[in-house]
Amino acid sequence: MERVELLYDGGCGFCTRSVRWGDRHVRPTVPLRSWQSRAESLPEATLTAARDAVVLVDERGTALLTGAAAIASTLRTSPRRRWRLAGRLLDHPAIRPLATHGYVWVARHRHRLPGSTDSCDTR
């Protein structure tokens, strides 16, 4: 299997706090890294996507999935059954549109959520 990693906005306090929580509780096998730590090696299209959403990237830095789909895929790598199930549910055709809408809402309002910093405000 190709090595992938989930990139998030390391400048956003809400995003960083969420990733730390996920790393402790979900324990995905996918590495979680800030896009800023890889910015020099990422294609421009991936950088553009990463500024708006979490991005699952391959070894070359090519974006494979973004937003809720990237989170669902990452959840499915957890050693914990409940998180793998949550990942499958988020990616279920009946749930996927709701997950996507929810992700977009959170991303748009992250500056108002607990742990946010000034850099979370993308307005």
Beta strands, then each sheet from edge to edge (+ up, - down):
strand 1: 5-8
strand 2: 32-34
strand 3: 55-57
strand 4: 63-66
sheet 1: 2+ 1+ 3- 4+
end
